[in-house]
Amino acid sequence: MNFPIVEKRKYFFGVSLVLTMTSIILLFVYGLKPGLDFTGGTLLEVEFTSTRPEVTAVQEALVPQNLGSIVVQPVGEQGLILKTRFVSEEEHQQILGVLRGLTTANTTSPDTATGAKPDIQIEATAGSNVTVNIEDATANENARPEVIEKRLETIGPVISAELRSRAIQTGIWVSLAIIAYIAYSFRKVSRPVQSWKYGLVAVVALFHNVMLTLGVFILLGKYQGVEIDIPLVVALLTILGASVNDTIVVFDRIREKLIRHSGRNFAETVNIAINETIGRSINISLAIVLTLTALIFYGGDSIHYFSLALLIGIIVGTYSSIFVASPLLVAWEEQRLKRRA
């Protein structure tokens, strides 16, 4: 079945334009929430072996340490992540001491406070010999660490500024490399559309994909406190590669059709190429989407938002390669013909 995708392109362009402009407006109104990688500071992740203190209690207890703005986030059932300004090793140990003090205050029982030993109830079957050393049991319990340090990351302001600069430069160089590569690959098909236009259209589609993904994370940063860090930048670069791969597959089929049927109408050629590749694009993307969905639910907190960014990017990238990039070539060519007429 031949779907009139190129013929209905105005509807697809309208949806993409509204979503892209919304993301741009959100970017200027709310902005991205930069993470530790781009602002500098210290990230400390701890896990409590007993009852985890309340977030507000931790924040209040750390106020006398003069750590500036402190962000405390629960992780799992027993963990906490603390984000502060850049701290020294002495301040790091003071933070751990404060957390241990909170844990001791929360776990002190009436028997421990009065010095009385806890009662232990033992059930034994007839004929068995049971020996219990209450002092050893109590000592082992008290020896358990109440606060376990799982991760410590410290990034200075100079390094964070360099990371931010390199992330922007990487995105620019990747876009230029894509234009150059596609222009070279399509150099033998310069009619009716010049080869460099394929590359430029691919970059426009990539901008569309990245902006829609960022739009979601701007909202997550505003209402859920999700931050932009290096793993998310890696996810965005991965989206660029995956999206341009889908777009090039469609472009390659267009090139093949143009070589074999040079006299056919360009819009008709593009529509046939899209319909011949749409099944392949959706099937491959669906397999990736299922994998990423599993990672979001079962992959753990460390890759949760990385997987979410990839999931959004793959879905949007598949949409743009089919409904935006190739129809945009047709729209560009029609505008050129109208100007010449």
Secondary structure, 3 states (H helix, E strand, C coil): CCCCCCCCHHHHHHHHHHHHHHHHHHHHHCCCCECHHHHCEEEEEEEECCCCCCHHHHHHHHHHHCCCCCEEEEECCCEEEEEECCCCHHHHHHHHHHHHHHHHHHHCCHHHHHCCCCCCCCCCCCCCCCCCCHHHHHHHHHHCCCEEEEEEEEECHHHHHHHHHHHHHHHHHHHHHHHHHHHHHCCCCCCCCCHHHHHHHHHHHHHHHHHHHHHHHHHHHHHHCCCECHHHHHHHHHHHHHHHHHHHHHHHHHHHHHHHCCCCCHHHHHHHHHHHHHHHHHHHHHHHHHHHHHHHHHCCHHHHHHHHHHHHHHHHHHHHHHHHHHHHHHHHHHHHHHHHC
